[in-house]
Structures are given as structure tokens and as C-alpha cells.
Amino acid sequence: MTANVSTSEKLDATAKSQSQPEEKYKPRNGADLLIQALHDQDVEIVFGYPGGAVLHLYDAMYKNPIRHILTRHEQGAIHAAEGYARVLNKPGVVIATSGPGATNLVTGITDAMIDSIPLVIFTGQVATSVIGSDAFQEADVIGITTPITKHNYQVQDVNDIPRIVKEAFHIANTGRKGPVLIDFPKNISADVFDEALAEASREKEIYLPGYQPNSKPNYLQIQKAIQAISESKKPLVLAGAGVLFADAREELTAFVEKYKIPVVNTLLGLGSIHGNHELNYGMAGMHGAVVANDAIQNTDLLINIGARFDDRLTGDTKRFAPNATIIHIDIDPAEIGKNIPTDVPIVADAKEALKAILKQDFQAPDTNGWIDYLNEKQLNFPYWYVEDEKEILPQQAIQLIHSITNGDAIITTDVGQHQMWVAQYYRQNYGHQWVTSGGLGTMGFGFPAAIGAQFAKPDKKVIAICGDAGFQMTAQELSLLKEFHLPVKIVILNNFALGMVRQWQQTFYEGRYSQSLMPVQPNFVKLADAYGIKGYQIDTLDEASAIFEEALNSDEPVLIDCRVKQVENVYPMVAPGKALHEMIGVKKF
């Protein structure tokens, strides 16, 4: 009897039999030089998908191993890299081939740009001799990505590779973080480099005269901020993702505790202060807490730390925080004054600015009456829902998940109703554990982002909470859970609809549900089983608790199809064009 041998085992055996005796790796061409440059940047993992224009790179990775995760679509690769970058606060790395491989990354690049996620992206390109001739799988990647990257390069000289890679990582992860793309013509990857020139490129100090991000605050502006704080009666901190990117959670907590200043968060700023902290009044904005929006509208001093005043936060900008002096601390000077007029601008890293303020001793404002007012508002106007005897409400499912995990899981989401319910009901107790698509609102983001987060933090519980529609956009990445034994938990809040679209059609279009209902869905449990993954279906609240407990505490990857009420809406809500105090779906208790 002969043992069965898999095709991959045969290929590995053939490759080994044909290989030369082991010798110390030595770069020989541009592809080798690039992979060595990644090692120099301490890159541990790369997400990607091969193709003709990058075969030299993949061959170089084979000879000089670096961990590569073969996703099943380039969009899955870049969202996984975003999840990886978001929880580690360092650049994720992506490789794709030319043409469609590169263009399939565009959504993820844009997502990373608007949410300030550091990525370094390598795209294959046709040979320099045929660029501009409409060669097979040619696309003008530099032209396409110039508006959606922090910077991009096209390599023209093989000896420049070490310098370009070093600069790319520096740009991606300093100042306001973001994606940097390197377009890599195929002939450059095959070119033999000059060892002396390449080494000089590798050793060259980074010198970018046009890029000098400022992290230290101006002393006079700090003094102005301190004076405004000491004179205020109703100060309020608005904490954005910039607090997390600067690893300033500890400084923010120390600042608000020292001066007893209440805090509200942006969607992406959740986790910048403990979810249950007594000074934390939750998320503000379109679907924010009544108390958070009320605080913004009634504060006399709004201290924005690391948020960009986007439209989903502000509502009608002309009536936003009408009584407030505005202090805006941001690493990106372009954001200050862009949407909301600023009285005290501070261009600086959030951590450095908070440290500068904490070094000063000044009279704390008397905020006791202000906090009493907010506490009463929070008590009288909480998030609410009406229980249904027959159907599970999505809010109930999220509360169960929070209870089982004690608020200590990495949570990723797509965009839509489920995203807002998670933001409302899953209180973020720690930093870098909330991974969601904010500015771009990308369906299909949540599941591959969870994969990247799990690779980044293999010992953490990672839960992807998705809508049924968004999950189907990148469901093919289920292969990775089985291949790498990733214990990611997928919770699909399945309402057989494009939930947020349906809600808007109900609210603003007289219930005309045009193309927002999805009566035919796959059997998600069978889909999971097809990939060798355990699946559960939850139909009633009675069975939800036991199934969530078993599934979420499993050491294996699982998929949970949780059937929820289709016509449930996310409340409260600030309608487009309205001010933050003009919320609908508000109830007093």
C-alpha cells in the first residue's frame, strides 16, 4: 500500500530536489533588494496576491523568506493589512500585481487614506520600455493613486530601492499616518544592482525637505489653551483617532481626571478613554448619544484632540457648538480650520500636546455643575430599544457579545446599521481594539480586517461583526481561517437587507424600499462548513445566549448567522442638514 501524497507535497519535494546546496542568502537583483529592504524595516508579514509583473518579487520571497499571506482577493489583502496596522499602530504591507491587481486595491487605499491608516503598498508594473503603450495589464497606477495616497513612487533605478522603501515606511508612519504606494516595473525587479550604489542608498539618511511633520506644540499656543481651560465653565474634550495613533490614551485620561473635564468620542476615537470611565459620555455625531451631542451644543470650550470635524460628527456646521471657543489639536495642519473655525490652533502630536499641558500647573475650572447636568441628561436619555417577543434585536445580540467578552475583544465591523449598534452598545475599554471603516464607509472591510488583526495579535479574541450584505463582499477570505487556523469569530447580524439603506428609505423616502431588501441569502452555516469551519444559526433570543457563549469561547474559527429583526432602526439619529440637538428617535426615561 502506498501513502497518498498531496500535490503541494509533491511540488515541495520537486523544488527541494532541484535546489542547490544551502548557502547564505545574497541579494542579486531588484526583487532581492526589495525583499531585503523589507527585512531591514522589520516587516514580519505581507498580505498579497501574485501575478506576472511581480513574479520576480515572489521568487525573491521564496529565496529570502518573509511571511506572506495569500488572500483570495486583493481587496481582502489590503483590508487585512489595515486591520493589522490598526491594532499594532505600525504599517501594514501589501503586494499586488499590475493592472487589475493594482486597481483592486483602490478601495482599500482610499479607506486607509481617509482614516489615517499606515500602509506600504507594492504594485507590479509593466516594463519601463512599454509603459504608455497599453501593454497587457498596464494601468496608470501613479495617476490613479495620487489623490488617495500620502505619497507614491515609481521605481526608475534599481539602486534607489533601499532609499525609496525606507522613505516610504517613514512617510507612512509619521505625521498624519497614511498609505504610501511604490509602483515596481517588472524590468527593475530583474535588473542587477550596483552593490556600492545600493549600499549607499540603504545607508542614506532620510532627507525630505518638503515633508517635515511637526510633533511638538508651540509654547504660546499651549499657554492660550491653558488660559481658555482655566476660564471655562463647561469645558469638553472631543477625542478622535489621533489620540490612539499617538498612543496618548494615558495622557488623555490623566488630563481629564486632573481637571475633571468630560469627554466625548468620535466613531474612530472610541477606546481613547475607558468605556466605563465616569467622565466618558460616549460617541457624538449622527448616531451618537443624546448626552454627547447635547454636551457639544452647550459647551463653552470644545477641546478637539485628534479629530477632523467630519460631517457625520458635526451635522450642520453653522450651528455646531454655537457657544464654544474651539481648541483644535491635530498633527495635520490642513485639518485645522478646514470645517470648523478654530480659536486656538495647536499643530502637534496629541501625546506631545497633552504632555505639554500636563506639565503646567493652572487653576482647574469648576465643572461640578456641568458634570451634574450631563449625568442627569445621560440618565434621562439613554440608548433605547423596544424588545420584540418573536425576533432578536441586533442591540441585544451586541450586548450579549459585550457581556461574554467583558469588553475585552478586538472588534471589527463593516459599515452600516450593525456598525452603529456596535459603537453604541459595545463599550471599548482598551485602545487599538476597535477596527472599523470610518470616513469611506467600506462594505466588505470588517471580515478581512479581523484576519489582519488576528495575525497581529494571535493571542487576542477577535470578533468580526458584519452585516449580511457586507460579509458577502469578501466572504471568500474564509479560506484563510481554515488554512492558518485563525480563531476569528464572525457574527453576521442578518436582517436580509441593506440595513442602513432600508432605514433611510423608510425615513426619507416614504418606505419605498428600492433594491435594499435581500430575500435570498446563502445558508451561511453551510457556507462555513464548505470551508471546514464550524457554523451556528441563531433564530431566537432564548437560544442566543448559550450559542454565543459556546461559539465565542471556542478556540476555533466560527461563523454565527444571527437572524435579527429586519425593520429595526438605529436611533437616535441626526438627519442630514440638521444640527446635533435636532435628533430623531429620542426618548426620555
C-alpha positions in Angstrom: 0.0 0.0 0.0 1.3 3.5 -0.9 0.5 6.6 1.1 -1.4 9.4 -0.5 0.8 12.4 -1.3 -0.8 15.8 -1.9 0.0 17.9 -4.9 1.6 20.6 -2.8 3.9 18.0 -1.1 5.0 16.7 -4.5 5.8 20.2 -5.6 7.7 20.9 -2.5 9.7 17.7 -2.9 10.5 18.5 -6.5 11.6 22.0 -5.6 13.9 20.7 -2.9 15.4 18.1 -5.2 16.2 20.7 -7.8 17.6 23.3 -5.4 21.3 24.0 -4.9 23.1 23.3 -1.6 22.1 25.8 1.0 24.2 29.0 1.0 23.9 32.3 2.8 21.3 34.5 1.0 22.8 37.3 -1.0 20.7 39.8 -3.0 21.3 39.7 -6.7 18.6 41.7 -8.5 16.0 44.4 -7.8 13.5 41.9 -6.4 16.0 40.5 -4.0 16.9 44.1 -3.0 13.3 44.9 -2.3 12.7 41.9 0.0 16.0 42.7 1.8 14.7 46.2 2.3 11.5 44.8 3.9 13.7 42.8 6.3 15.6 46.0 7.1 12.3 47.6 8.1 11.5 44.6 10.4 8.5 43.6 8.3 7.1 40.4 9.7 4.1 39.8 7.5 3.0 40.7 4.0 -0.6 40.3 2.5 -0.8 39.9 -1.2 -1.7 38.2 -4.4 0.9 37.2 -7.2 0.8 37.8 -10.9 3.1 38.1 -13.8 4.5 41.5 -13.1 5.6 40.6 -9.5 6.8 37.0 -10.1 10.4 38.2 -9.5 9.3 39.5 -6.1 7.6 36.3 -5.2 10.7 34.3 -6.2 12.8 36.6 -4.1 10.5 35.9 -1.1 10.9 32.2 -1.7 14.7 32.6 -1.5 14.8 35.0 1.4 11.6 34.1 3.3 9.2 36.6 4.7 5.8 35.5 5.9 3.3 36.1 3.1 -0.5 35.6 3.4 -2.2 34.7 0.2 -5.6 36.3 0.4 -8.3 35.3 -2.1 -8.8 38.8 -3.5 -6.6 41.9 -3.4 -9.3 43.9 -1.6 -9.1 41.2 1.1 -5.3 41.7 1.2 -5.5 45.5 1.8 -8.3 45.4 4.3 -6.3 42.7 6.2 -3.3 44.9 6.2 -5.4 47.8 7.5 -6.6 45.6 10.4 -3.1 44.6 11.1 -1.9 48.2 11.1 -4.8 49.5 13.2 -4.2 47.2 16.1 -0.4 47.4 16.1 -0.2 51.0 15.1 2.5 50.4 12.5 2.5 49.9 8.8 0.8 47.0 7.1 2.4 45.8 3.9 0.6 44.7 0.7 1.8 43.4 -2.7 -0.3 43.1 -5.8 0.4 42.6 -9.5 -0.1 45.2 -12.3 -3.3 46.2 -13.9 -6.4 44.6 -12.1 -4.3 43.6 -9.2 -3.4 47.2 -8.5 -6.8 48.6 -9.3 -8.4 46.1 -6.9 -6.5 47.8 -4.1 -8.0 51.3 -4.8 -10.9 51.0 -2.3 -8.6 49.9 0.5 -6.1 52.6 -0.3 -8.8 55.3 -0.2 -10.1 53.8 3.1 -6.7 53.9 4.6 -6.0 57.5 3.4 -9.2 59.0 4.9 -8.8 57.0 8.2 -5.1 57.7 8.5 -4.0 54.0 8.5 -0.3 53.5 7.7 0.3 51.1 4.8 3.1 50.5 2.4 1.8 49.1 -0.9 3.8 47.5 -3.7 2.2 47.2 -7.1 3.7 45.4 -10.1 4.0 47.4 -13.3 4.8 46.5 -16.9 8.4 47.1 -18.0 9.5 50.7 -18.3 10.1 50.2 -22.1 6.4 49.6 -22.7 4.8 52.0 -20.2 2.3 54.2 -22.0 1.8 51.6 -24.8 -1.3 50.0 -23.3 0.7 46.8 -22.7 -1.0 43.8 -21.2 -2.2 44.5 -17.7 -0.9 48.1 -17.8 -2.6 50.7 -15.6 -1.5 54.2 -14.7 -1.2 53.3 -11.0 0.6 56.5 -10.2 -2.1 58.6 -11.8 -4.9 56.6 -10.2 -3.5 56.7 -6.7 -2.0 60.2 -6.5 -5.2 61.6 -4.9 -5.6 58.6 -2.5 -2.1 58.1 -1.1 0.0 60.2 1.2 2.8 59.7 -1.4 3.6 57.4 -4.2 6.7 56.4 -6.2 7.5 54.6 -9.4 11.0 53.0 -9.2 13.1 54.0 -12.2 16.6 52.9 -11.0 17.2 49.6 -9.3 19.8 51.2 -7.0 17.2 53.5 -5.5 15.1 50.7 -4.0 16.6 50.7 -0.4 16.2 54.5 -0.2 12.6 54.5 -1.5 11.5 51.7 0.8 13.0 53.4 3.8 11.3 56.7 2.9 8.0 55.0 2.3 7.9 53.5 5.7 8.9 56.8 7.3 6.2 58.8 5.5 3.5 56.2 6.2 4.1 56.1 9.9 4.9 59.7 10.8 2.8 62.9 10.9 -0.7 62.1 9.9 -0.3 58.4 9.1 -1.5 57.0 5.8 -0.8 54.8 2.7 2.3 55.1 0.6 2.5 53.2 -2.7 5.6 52.0 -4.7 5.0 51.1 -8.3 7.5 48.5 -9.4 8.2 47.9 -13.1 9.0 44.3 -13.9 12.3 45.0 -15.5 13.5 46.9 -12.4 12.8 43.8 -10.4 15.1 41.8 -12.7 17.9 44.3 -13.0 21.2 43.6 -11.4 22.1 46.4 -9.0 25.4 48.0 -8.2 26.4 46.9 -4.7 28.2 50.1 -3.8 25.3 52.3 -5.1 22.7 50.1 -3.4 24.5 50.2 -0.1 24.9 53.9 -0.3 21.1 54.1 -0.9 20.5 51.8 2.0 22.7 53.9 4.4 21.5 57.3 3.2 19.8 59.4 5.9 16.2 60.3 5.2 16.1 63.8 3.8 12.7 65.1 2.7 12.8 68.9 2.7 9.1 69.1 1.7 8.0 66.7 4.4 8.7 67.9 7.9 5.8 66.9 10.2 5.7 68.8 13.4 5.0 66.8 16.6 5.9 69.4 19.2 3.4 72.1 20.1 4.0 75.8 20.1 4.5 77.1 23.6 2.4 80.2 23.2 -0.5 78.2 21.8 -0.3 75.9 24.8 -0.5 78.9 27.1 -3.5 80.2 25.2 -5.2 76.8 25.6 -4.4 76.7 29.3 -5.9 80.1 29.8 -9.1 79.1 27.9 -9.4 75.9 30.0 -8.9 77.7 33.3 -11.6 80.4 32.4 -14.2 77.9 31.1 -17.3 76.8 33.0 -18.4 74.0 30.7 -15.3 72.5 29.0 -15.5 69.4 26.9 -12.9 67.2 25.2 -13.7 65.7 21.8 -11.3 62.7 21.5 -10.6 61.4 18.0 -8.4 58.7 16.5 -5.4 60.9 16.7 -5.3 60.2 20.4 -4.9 56.5 19.6 -2.4 56.9 16.8 -0.3 59.0 19.2 -0.6 56.4 21.9 -1.9 59.2 24.1 -4.6 57.3 26.0 -2.8 57.5 29.3 -2.1 61.3 28.9 -5.7 62.0 27.9 -7.0 60.1 30.9 -4.6 61.9 33.2 -5.6 65.3 31.8 -9.4 64.9 32.1 -9.1 63.4 35.6 -6.8 66.2 36.8 -9.1 68.9 35.6 -12.4 67.0 35.8 -13.3 67.6 32.1 -15.9 65.4 30.4 -15.1 63.5 27.2 -17.0 62.6 24.1 -15.6 60.5 21.3 -15.7 60.4 17.5 -16.6 57.0 15.9 -12.9 56.3 15.3 -11.9 57.7 18.7 -13.7 55.1 20.7 -11.3 53.4 23.0 -9.3 56.6 23.6 -10.6 56.5 27.2 -12.1 53.5 29.1 -15.7 52.9 28.0 -16.9 52.9 31.6 -14.9 55.9 32.8 -17.1 58.3 34.8 -16.0 61.2 32.6 -16.7 59.4 29.3 -20.1 60.3 27.8 -19.8 58.2 24.7 -19.9 58.8 21.0 -21.1 62.0 19.4 -22.4 62.6 15.9 -25.2 61.3 13.6 -25.9 58.2 15.7 -24.2 59.4 18.9 -25.6 59.5 22.4 -28.0 62.3 23.3 -25.8 63.4 26.1 -22.7 63.6 23.9 -24.4 65.7 21.3 -26.0 67.9 24.0 -22.6 68.4 25.6 -21.2 69.7 22.3 -24.1 72.1 21.7 -23.8 73.5 25.3 -20.1 73.6 26.0 -18.3 76.9 26.2 -14.9 75.3 25.4 -14.5 72.4 23.0 -11.0 70.8 23.1 -10.7 68.8 19.9 -7.8 66.3 20.2 -7.1 64.4 17.0 -10.4 64.6 15.2 -11.1 66.2 11.8 -14.6 67.6 12.4 -16.1 65.4 9.6 -19.8 65.9 8.6 -21.1 62.8 10.4 -19.8 64.3 13.6 -20.8 67.9 13.2 -24.2 67.9 11.5 -24.9 71.5 10.3 -21.5 73.1 10.7 -23.1 76.6 11.1 -24.9 75.5 14.2 -22.2 73.2 15.6 -21.0 74.1 19.2 -22.5 77.6 18.9 -21.4 78.8 22.2 -17.9 77.3 22.3 -14.4 78.6 22.0 -12.6 75.9 19.8 -9.2 74.5 20.7 -8.1 72.1 17.9 -5.0 69.9 18.5 -4.1 68.0 15.3 -0.9 66.6 13.7 -2.2 67.6 10.3 -2.3 71.5 9.9 -4.6 71.1 6.9 -7.4 69.9 9.2 -7.3 72.9 11.5 -9.9 75.4 10.4 -11.0 73.3 7.4 -14.5 72.6 8.6 -15.0 74.5 11.9 -13.4 77.9 12.7 -10.7 77.4 15.3 -9.8 79.9 18.0 -6.7 78.2 19.4 -4.9 76.0 16.8 -2.2 73.6 18.0 -0.4 71.7 15.3 1.2 68.8 17.2 1.1 65.1 18.1 -1.7 64.6 20.6 0.6 62.9 23.1 3.1 65.8 23.0 0.4 68.4 23.3 -1.2 66.7 26.3 2.2 66.3 27.9 2.9 70.0 27.5 -0.4 70.9 29.1 0.1 68.4 31.9 3.5 70.0 32.7 1.8 73.3 33.6 0.0 74.0 36.9 -3.0 76.1 36.5 -6.4 76.7 38.1 -8.8 73.9 37.3 -12.2 75.1 36.2 -15.2 74.3 38.5 -17.1 71.7 36.4 -19.2 70.2 39.2 -22.5 71.8 38.0 -21.6 70.9 34.3 -21.0 67.3 35.1 -24.2 67.1 37.2 -26.1 68.4 34.2 -24.5 65.8 31.9 -25.1 62.9 34.3 -28.8 63.8 34.5 -29.0 64.1 30.7 -27.3 60.7 30.3 -29.7 59.1 32.9 -32.8 60.6 31.2 -31.9 60.0 27.6 -30.0 56.6 27.2 -29.8 54.5 24.1 -33.1 52.5 24.0 -35.0 49.8 22.1 -38.3 48.0 22.4 -38.0 44.3 23.0 -39.7 42.0 20.5 -41.3 38.8 21.7 -40.6 36.9 18.4 -37.4 38.4 17.0 -33.9 39.1 18.2 -32.9 42.7 18.2 -29.4 43.5 17.0 -28.8 45.6 20.1 -29.5 42.6 22.3 -27.0 40.5 20.3 -24.3 43.0 20.8 -25.0 43.4 24.5 -24.6 39.6 24.8 -21.3 39.7 23.0 -20.1 42.5 25.2 -21.2 40.6 28.3 -19.4 37.4 27.3 -16.1 39.2 26.3 -16.2 41.7 29.2 -15.5 44.4 26.6 -12.0 42.9 26.0 -12.1 41.7 22.4 -10.8 43.2 19.2 -13.9 44.2 17.4 -14.0 44.8 13.6 -17.1 45.9 11.6 -18.2 46.7 8.1 -20.3 49.9 7.7 -24.0 50.4 8.3 -26.5 49.7 11.0 -24.5 47.0 12.7 -21.5 49.3 12.8 -23.5 52.0 14.6 -25.1 49.5 17.1 -21.6 48.1 17.9 -20.4 51.7 18.5 -23.3 52.3 20.8 -23.6 49.1 22.7 -20.1 47.6 22.8 -18.1 49.9 25.1 -14.5 50.0 24.1 -12.4 49.5 27.3 -9.0 49.5 25.7 -7.1 51.2 22.9 -6.3 49.7 19.5 -9.2 47.1 19.8 -11.8 48.9 17.7 -11.3 48.5 13.9 -13.9 49.9 11.6 -14.2 51.8 8.3 -15.0 55.5 9.2 -14.5 58.1 6.5 -15.0 55.9 3.4 -17.7 53.6 4.9 -16.4 50.5 3.2 -18.6 47.4 2.9 -16.6 44.2 3.0 -14.0 45.7 5.3 -14.8 44.0 8.6 -14.0 40.4 7.9 -10.6 40.7 6.2 -9.7 43.4 8.8 -10.4 40.8 11.5 -8.0 38.4 9.8 -5.3 41.1 9.8 -6.0 41.9 13.4 -5.7 38.2 14.4 -2.4 37.9 12.7 -1.2 41.0 14.5 -2.5 39.8 17.9 -2.7 35.9 17.8 -3.5 35.6 21.5 -6.4 38.1 21.5 -10.0 37.3 20.8 -11.0 38.9 17.5 -14.7 39.2 16.5 -15.8 40.4 13.1 -19.4 41.8 13.5 -20.7 42.1 9.9 -23.9 42.7 8.1 -25.2 40.0 5.8 -24.6 42.2 2.7 -21.1 43.4 3.6 -19.9 39.9 4.6 -20.7 38.6 1.2 -18.4 41.1 -0.4 -15.2 39.4 1.0 -16.6 36.1 2.2 -14.0 34.2 0.1 -11.4 35.0 2.8 -12.9 32.2 4.9 -10.2 30.1 3.3 -7.6 31.8 5.4 -9.3 30.9 8.7 -9.0 27.2 7.8 -5.5 27.4 6.2 -3.9 29.3 9.1 -6.2 28.0 12.0 -7.2 31.6 12.8 -9.7 31.6 15.7 -11.6 34.6 14.3 -15.2 34.8 15.3 -17.6 36.0 12.6 -21.0 37.3 13.8 -23.4 38.1 10.9 -26.3 40.3 12.1 -28.6 39.0 9.3 -31.6 41.2 8.6 -31.9 40.1 4.9 -31.4 43.8 3.9 -29.1 46.6 3.2 -30.0 47.8 6.6 -28.9 51.4 6.6 -30.2 52.0 3.1 -33.5 50.5 4.1 -33.7 52.7 7.2 -33.0 55.9 5.1 -35.6 54.8 2.6 -38.1 54.3 5.4 -37.3 57.6 7.0 -36.7 59.9 4.0 -38.3 58.1 1.0 -41.8 57.2 2.4 -40.9 53.5 2.7 -40.0 52.9 -0.9 -37.5 50.1 -0.5 -35.8 50.3 -3.8 -33.2 47.5 -4.1 -32.5 47.4 -0.4 -34.1 44.1 0.6 -32.3 40.8 0.0 -34.8 37.9 0.3 -32.4 35.3 -1.0 -29.3 34.7 1.1 -26.9 31.8 1.2 -27.1 29.3 4.0 -24.2 30.9 5.9 -23.8 27.8 8.1 -23.4 25.6 5.0 -21.0 28.1 3.5 -18.8 28.0 6.6 -19.0 24.2 6.5 -17.8 24.2 2.9 -14.6 25.9 4.2 -14.3 23.4 7.1 -15.4 26.0 9.7 -18.0 25.5 12.4 -21.2 27.4 11.9 -24.2 28.3 14.0 -27.6 29.8 13.3 -29.5 31.8 15.9 -33.2 32.4 15.4 -34.5 33.2 18.9 -33.3 35.2 21.9 -33.7 32.1 24.1 -31.0 30.2 22.2 -28.8 33.2 21.6 -27.1 33.3 25.0 -26.0 29.7 25.0 -24.8 29.7 21.4 -22.9 32.9 21.8 -21.2 31.6 24.9 -20.2 28.4 23.2 -19.1 29.9 19.9 -17.2 33.0 21.3 -15.3 30.9 23.8 -14.2 28.4 21.3 -10.6 28.1 20.3 -11.5 27.6 16.7 -12.8 29.9 13.9 -16.6 30.1 14.0 -19.3 31.7 12.0 -22.6 32.8 13.6 -25.6 33.6 11.5 -27.7 35.7 13.9 -31.2 36.4 12.4 -32.3 39.8 13.6 -35.4 42.0 13.2 -35.4 43.5 9.7 -37.2 46.8 10.4 -35.2 47.8 13.4 -33.7 51.3 13.1 -30.6 52.9 14.6 -31.6 55.6 17.0 -31.0 58.4 17.9 -30.3 60.0 14.5 -29.3 63.4 13.2 -30.8 63.8 9.8 -28.7 65.4 7.0 -28.6 69.2 7.3 -29.8 69.2 10.9 -27.9 70.3 14.0 -26.8 67.9 16.7 -29.6 68.9 19.0 -32.2 68.1 16.4 -32.1 64.4 16.8 -35.0 62.0 15.9 -35.7 58.7 17.7 -35.1 60.3 21.1 -36.9 59.0 24.2 -36.9 60.4 27.8 -36.8 57.8 30.6 
